Amino acid sequence: MHTFTIEGFCDWCQTPSFVTKHEYIDGKCHHSCEKCLSFAVMDVRQFNLAEIEFRAKSLAQS
């Protein structure tokens, strides 16, 4: 469940709105409005999965 209680700018469409926070595995975060929520969730998930895979490969090579 996502709550849109933060006033700010959506990092995907750049419009001022109430936004929700999305956290990346590397510690960074972005915010999305309700309109961009489904894309933002997919985008963050794909990044996090790729980052996990990259880290696993890096550990296997060392």
Biopython code that builds the backbone (N, CA, C, O; Angstrom):
import numpy as np
from Bio.PDB.StructureBuilder import StructureBuilder

atoms = [
    (1, "MET", "N", (0.856, -1.185, 0.000)),
    (1, "MET", "CA", (0.000, 0.000, 0.000)),
    (1, "MET", "C", (0.895, 1.238, 0.000)),
    (1, "MET", "O", (1.794, 1.368, 0.831)),
    (2, "HIS", "N", (0.646, 2.109, -0.906)),
    (2, "HIS", "CA", (1.415, 3.346, -1.015)),
    (2, "HIS", "C", (0.549, 4.505, -0.562)),
    (2, "HIS", "O", (-0.624, 4.605, -0.920)),
    (3, "THR", "N", (1.147, 5.373, 0.229)),
    (3, "THR", "CA", (0.431, 6.575, 0.668)),
    (3, "THR", "C", (1.091, 7.797, 0.034)),
    (3, "THR", "O", (2.316, 7.883, -0.045)),
    (4, "PHE", "N", (0.292, 8.704, -0.400)),
    (4, "PHE", "CA", (0.757, 9.907, -1.085)),
    (4, "PHE", "C", (0.581, 11.095, -0.149)),
    (4, "PHE", "O", (-0.343, 11.893, -0.308)),
    (5, "THR", "N", (1.482, 11.203, 0.834)),
    (5, "THR", "CA", (1.348, 12.224, 1.862)),
    (5, "THR", "C", (2.447, 13.275, 1.813)),
    (5, "THR", "O", (2.408, 14.248, 2.567)),
    (6, "ILE", "N", (3.427, 13.089, 0.936)),
    (6, "ILE", "CA", (4.537, 14.032, 0.832)),
    (6, "ILE", "C", (4.253, 15.004, -0.311)),
    (6, "ILE", "O", (3.954, 14.578, -1.427)),
    (7, "GLU", "N", (4.342, 16.286, -0.044)),
    (7, "GLU", "CA", (4.204, 17.264, -1.119)),
    (7, "GLU", "C", (5.558, 17.420, -1.792)),
    (7, "GLU", "O", (6.560, 17.683, -1.128)),
    (8, "GLY", "N", (5.588, 17.259, -3.101)),
    (8, "GLY", "CA", (6.852, 17.384, -3.811)),
    (8, "GLY", "C", (6.662, 17.230, -5.302)),
    (8, "GLY", "O", (5.574, 17.450, -5.833)),
    (9, "PHE", "N", (7.736, 16.850, -5.970)),
    (9, "PHE", "CA", (7.712, 16.663, -7.413)),
    (9, "PHE", "C", (7.913, 15.194, -7.726)),
    (9, "PHE", "O", (8.746, 14.527, -7.111)),
    (10, "CYS", "N", (7.159, 14.698, -8.670)),
    (10, "CYS", "CA", (7.319, 13.325, -9.140)),
    (10, "CYS", "C", (8.616, 13.247, -9.943)),
    (10, "CYS", "O", (8.846, 14.059, -10.840)),
    (11, "ASP", "N", (9.457, 12.274, -9.622)),
    (11, "ASP", "CA", (10.719, 12.123, -10.334)),
    (11, "ASP", "C", (10.540, 11.513, -11.726)),
    (11, "ASP", "O", (11.481, 11.506, -12.520)),
    (12, "TRP", "N", (9.361, 11.009, -12.026)),
    (12, "TRP", "CA", (9.128, 10.432, -13.349)),
    (12, "TRP", "C", (8.476, 11.432, -14.300)),
    (12, "TRP", "O", (8.906, 11.543, -15.448)),
    (13, "CYS", "N", (7.457, 12.159, -13.859)),
    (13, "CYS", "CA", (6.794, 13.108, -14.773)),
    (13, "CYS", "C", (7.107, 14.563, -14.456)),
    (13, "CYS", "O", (6.684, 15.458, -15.188)),
    (14, "GLN", "N", (7.842, 14.814, -13.373)),
    (14, "GLN", "CA", (8.299, 16.156, -12.993)),
    (14, "GLN", "C", (7.177, 17.128, -12.655)),
    (14, "GLN", "O", (7.370, 18.338, -12.768)),
    (15, "THR", "N", (6.009, 16.635, -12.244)),
    (15, "THR", "CA", (4.916, 17.537, -11.884)),
    (15, "THR", "C", (4.800, 17.646, -10.364)),
    (15, "THR", "O", (5.081, 16.683, -9.650)),
    (16, "PRO", "N", (4.391, 18.809, -9.868)),
    (16, "PRO", "CA", (4.164, 18.939, -8.433)),
    (16, "PRO", "C", (2.905, 18.171, -8.040)),
    (16, "PRO", "O", (1.880, 18.250, -8.717)),
    (17, "SER", "N", (2.994, 17.434, -6.950)),
    (17, "SER", "CA", (1.881, 16.582, -6.548)),
    (17, "SER", "C", (2.157, 16.022, -5.165)),
    (17, "SER", "O", (3.223, 16.253, -4.595)),
    (18, "PHE", "N", (1.198, 15.290, -4.631)),
    (18, "PHE", "CA", (1.476, 14.460, -3.476)),
    (18, "PHE", "C", (2.168, 13.217, -4.007)),
    (18, "PHE", "O", (1.719, 12.617, -4.983)),
    (19, "VAL", "N", (3.265, 12.830, -3.361)),
    (19, "VAL", "CA", (4.084, 11.730, -3.869)),
    (19, "VAL", "C", (4.330, 10.691, -2.780)),
    (19, "VAL", "O", (4.103, 10.938, -1.596)),
    (20, "THR", "N", (4.797, 9.529, -3.210)),
    (20, "THR", "CA", (5.201, 8.464, -2.311)),
    (20, "THR", "C", (6.659, 8.122, -2.594)),
    (20, "THR", "O", (7.147, 8.322, -3.706)),
    (21, "LYS", "N", (7.341, 7.613, -1.595)),
    (21, "LYS", "CA", (8.773, 7.360, -1.680)),
    (21, "LYS", "C", (9.052, 5.937, -2.167)),
    (21, "LYS", "O", (8.384, 4.987, -1.759)),
    (22, "HIS", "N", (10.048, 5.808, -3.044)),
    (22, "HIS", "CA", (10.530, 4.518, -3.529)),
    (22, "HIS", "C", (12.012, 4.422, -3.196)),
    (22, "HIS", "O", (12.787, 5.309, -3.554)),
    (23, "GLU", "N", (12.410, 3.357, -2.516)),
    (23, "GLU", "CA", (13.800, 3.208, -2.094)),
    (23, "GLU", "C", (14.526, 2.174, -2.943)),
    (23, "GLU", "O", (14.021, 1.081, -3.202)),
    (24, "TYR", "N", (15.714, 2.553, -3.363)),
    (24, "TYR", "CA", (16.580, 1.668, -4.133)),
    (24, "TYR", "C", (17.510, 0.927, -3.192)),
    (24, "TYR", "O", (17.785, 1.392, -2.085)),
    (25, "ILE", "N", (17.993, -0.225, -3.633)),
    (25, "ILE", "CA", (18.872, -1.057, -2.819)),
    (25, "ILE", "C", (20.201, -0.363, -2.522)),
    (25, "ILE", "O", (20.863, -0.691, -1.537)),
    (26, "ASP", "N", (20.591, 0.580, -3.356)),
    (26, "ASP", "CA", (21.862, 1.280, -3.149)),
    (26, "ASP", "C", (21.737, 2.470, -2.191)),
    (26, "ASP", "O", (22.701, 3.208, -1.987)),
    (27, "GLY", "N", (20.549, 2.654, -1.605)),
    (27, "GLY", "CA", (20.348, 3.696, -0.613)),
    (27, "GLY", "C", (19.710, 4.965, -1.135)),
    (27, "GLY", "O", (19.299, 5.817, -0.347)),
    (28, "LYS", "N", (19.621, 5.107, -2.437)),
    (28, "LYS", "CA", (18.994, 6.298, -3.011)),
    (28, "LYS", "C", (17.478, 6.118, -2.985)),
    (28, "LYS", "O", (16.978, 5.014, -2.773)),
    (29, "CYS", "N", (16.757, 7.209, -3.202)),
    (29, "CYS", "CA", (15.305, 7.123, -3.278)),
    (29, "CYS", "C", (14.777, 8.133, -4.290)),
    (29, "CYS", "O", (15.424, 9.137, -4.587)),
    (30, "HIS", "N", (13.610, 7.851, -4.803)),
    (30, "HIS", "CA", (12.896, 8.754, -5.684)),
    (30, "HIS", "C", (11.443, 8.786, -5.230)),
    (30, "HIS", "O", (11.012, 7.961, -4.425)),
    (31, "HIS", "N", (10.704, 9.740, -5.753)),
    (31, "HIS", "CA", (9.297, 9.895, -5.375)),
    (31, "HIS", "C", (8.432, 9.880, -6.637)),
    (31, "HIS", "O", (8.819, 10.414, -7.676)),
    (32, "SER", "N", (7.249, 9.257, -6.526)),
    (32, "SER", "CA", (6.334, 9.244, -7.663)),
    (32, "SER", "C", (4.946, 9.695, -7.243)),
    (32, "SER", "O", (4.527, 9.528, -6.097)),
    (33, "CYS", "N", (4.254, 10.270, -8.205)),
    (33, "CYS", "CA", (2.856, 10.628, -7.996)),
    (33, "CYS", "C", (2.004, 9.376, -8.241)),
    (33, "CYS", "O", (2.515, 8.343, -8.674)),
    (34, "GLU", "N", (0.733, 9.479, -7.966)),
    (34, "GLU", "CA", (-0.160, 8.328, -8.131)),
    (34, "GLU", "C", (-0.261, 7.908, -9.596)),
    (34, "GLU", "O", (-0.388, 6.722, -9.899)),
    (35, "LYS", "N", (-0.204, 8.877, -10.494)),
    (35, "LYS", "CA", (-0.304, 8.593, -11.927)),
    (35, "LYS", "C", (0.872, 7.741, -12.414)),
    (35, "LYS", "O", (0.696, 6.882, -13.278)),
    (36, "CYS", "N", (2.052, 7.969, -11.875)),
    (36, "CYS", "CA", (3.264, 7.263, -12.308)),
    (36, "CYS", "C", (3.605, 6.057, -11.433)),
    (36, "CYS", "O", (4.638, 5.422, -11.643)),
    (37, "LEU", "N", (2.769, 5.734, -10.469)),
    (37, "LEU", "CA", (3.081, 4.700, -9.486)),
    (37, "LEU", "C", (3.440, 3.359, -10.113)),
    (37, "LEU", "O", (4.467, 2.780, -9.757)),
    (38, "SER", "N", (2.638, 2.852, -11.024)),
    (38, "SER", "CA", (2.905, 1.510, -11.574)),
    (38, "SER", "C", (4.231, 1.476, -12.321)),
    (38, "SER", "O", (4.975, 0.501, -12.214)),
    (39, "PHE", "N", (4.534, 2.524, -13.071)),
    (39, "PHE", "CA", (5.814, 2.577, -13.773)),
    (39, "PHE", "C", (6.968, 2.697, -12.789)),
    (39, "PHE", "O", (8.000, 2.049, -12.958)),
    (40, "ALA", "N", (6.799, 3.518, -11.768)),
    (40, "ALA", "CA", (7.854, 3.716, -10.774)),
    (40, "ALA", "C", (8.159, 2.422, -10.029)),
    (40, "ALA", "O", (9.326, 2.084, -9.828)),
    (41, "VAL", "N", (7.129, 1.699, -9.621)),
    (41, "VAL", "CA", (7.325, 0.422, -8.919)),
    (41, "VAL", "C", (8.098, -0.544, -9.807)),
    (41, "VAL", "O", (9.032, -1.199, -9.345)),
    (42, "MET", "N", (7.716, -0.637, -11.078)),
    (42, "MET", "CA", (8.406, -1.526, -12.017)),
    (42, "MET", "C", (9.857, -1.076, -12.213)),
    (42, "MET", "O", (10.766, -1.906, -12.213)),
    (43, "ASP", "N", (10.076, 0.209, -12.376)),
    (43, "ASP", "CA", (11.403, 0.755, -12.606)),
    (43, "ASP", "C", (12.341, 0.474, -11.426)),
    (43, "ASP", "O", (13.470, 0.023, -11.619)),
    (44, "VAL", "N", (11.872, 0.739, -10.220)),
    (44, "VAL", "CA", (12.683, 0.517, -9.021)),
    (44, "VAL", "C", (12.950, -0.973, -8.831)),
    (44, "VAL", "O", (14.061, -1.365, -8.475)),
    (45, "ARG", "N", (11.942, -1.796, -9.065)),
    (45, "ARG", "CA", (12.115, -3.248, -8.926)),
    (45, "ARG", "C", (13.160, -3.768, -9.907)),
    (45, "ARG", "O", (14.029, -4.551, -9.522)),
    (46, "GLN", "N", (13.088, -3.349, -11.156)),
    (46, "GLN", "CA", (14.063, -3.802, -12.156)),
    (46, "GLN", "C", (15.474, -3.360, -11.794)),
    (46, "GLN", "O", (16.424, -4.129, -11.941)),
    (47, "PHE", "N", (15.616, -2.123, -11.319)),
    (47, "PHE", "CA", (16.935, -1.650, -10.900)),
    (47, "PHE", "C", (17.459, -2.498, -9.749)),
    (47, "PHE", "O", (18.607, -2.943, -9.778)),
    (48, "ASN", "N", (16.622, -2.725, -8.732)),
    (48, "ASN", "CA", (17.058, -3.480, -7.567)),
    (48, "ASN", "C", (17.440, -4.910, -7.932)),
    (48, "ASN", "O", (18.434, -5.428, -7.423)),
    (49, "LEU", "N", (16.673, -5.552, -8.800)),
    (49, "LEU", "CA", (17.012, -6.915, -9.231)),
    (49, "LEU", "C", (18.333, -6.938, -9.992)),
    (49, "LEU", "O", (19.153, -7.832, -9.781)),
    (50, "ALA", "N", (18.544, -5.977, -10.863)),
    (50, "ALA", "CA", (19.800, -5.897, -11.617)),
    (50, "ALA", "C", (20.975, -5.630, -10.673)),
    (50, "ALA", "O", (22.060, -6.180, -10.865)),
    (51, "GLU", "N", (20.770, -4.804, -9.673)),
    (51, "GLU", "CA", (21.825, -4.504, -8.705)),
    (51, "GLU", "C", (22.181, -5.744, -7.875)),
    (51, "GLU", "O", (23.356, -5.992, -7.604)),
    (52, "ILE", "N", (21.184, -6.509, -7.479)),
    (52, "ILE", "CA", (21.430, -7.755, -6.743)),
    (52, "ILE", "C", (22.225, -8.726, -7.605)),
    (52, "ILE", "O", (23.172, -9.350, -7.128)),
    (53, "GLU", "N", (21.845, -8.854, -8.866)),
    (53, "GLU", "CA", (22.560, -9.738, -9.785)),
    (53, "GLU", "C", (24.002, -9.268, -9.988)),
    (53, "GLU", "O", (24.921, -10.087, -9.990)),
    (54, "PHE", "N", (24.207, -7.980, -10.156)),
    (54, "PHE", "CA", (25.542, -7.421, -10.328)),
    (54, "PHE", "C", (26.408, -7.692, -9.105)),
    (54, "PHE", "O", (27.569, -8.080, -9.235)),
    (55, "ARG", "N", (25.843, -7.488, -7.919)),
    (55, "ARG", "CA", (26.601, -7.731, -6.689)),
    (55, "ARG", "C", (26.956, -9.205, -6.538)),
    (55, "ARG", "O", (28.059, -9.538, -6.104)),
    (56, "ALA", "N", (26.033, -10.082, -6.892)),
    (56, "ALA", "CA", (26.307, -11.524, -6.800)),
    (56, "ALA", "C", (27.429, -11.920, -7.742)),
    (56, "ALA", "O", (28.293, -12.717, -7.376)),
    (57, "LYS", "N", (27.428, -11.375, -8.951)),
    (57, "LYS", "CA", (28.488, -11.674, -9.919)),
    (57, "LYS", "C", (29.819, -11.120, -9.445)),
    (57, "LYS", "O", (30.853, -11.768, -9.607)),
    (58, "SER", "N", (29.805, -9.936, -8.863)),
    (58, "SER", "CA", (31.035, -9.333, -8.361)),
    (58, "SER", "C", (31.637, -10.154, -7.232)),
    (58, "SER", "O", (32.856, -10.311, -7.156)),
    (59, "LEU", "N", (30.792, -10.676, -6.358)),
    (59, "LEU", "CA", (31.277, -11.513, -5.250)),
    (59, "LEU", "C", (31.821, -12.840, -5.760)),
    (59, "LEU", "O", (32.800, -13.359, -5.225)),
    (60, "ALA", "N", (31.188, -13.390, -6.794)),
    (60, "ALA", "CA", (31.615, -14.678, -7.346)),
    (60, "ALA", "C", (32.974, -14.549, -8.032)),
    (60, "ALA", "O", (33.748, -15.506, -8.058)),
    (61, "GLN", "N", (33.264, -13.387, -8.578)),
    (61, "GLN", "CA", (34.530, -13.179, -9.279)),
    (61, "GLN", "C", (35.678, -12.892, -8.323)),
    (61, "GLN", "O", (36.838, -13.044, -8.707)),
    (62, "SER", "N", (35.396, -12.487, -7.103)),
    (62, "SER", "CA", (36.488, -12.155, -6.183)),
    (62, "SER", "C", (36.989, -13.345, -5.414)),
    (62, "SER", "O", (37.906, -13.214, -4.603)),
]
sb = StructureBuilder()
sb.init_structure("model")
sb.init_model(0)
sb.init_chain("A")
sb.init_seg("    ")
for serial, (resi, resn, name, xyz) in enumerate(atoms, 1):
    if name == "N":
        sb.init_residue(resn, " ", resi, " ")
    sb.init_atom(name, np.array(xyz, "f"), 0.0, 1.0, " ", f" {name:<3s}", serial, name[0])
structure = sb.get_structure()
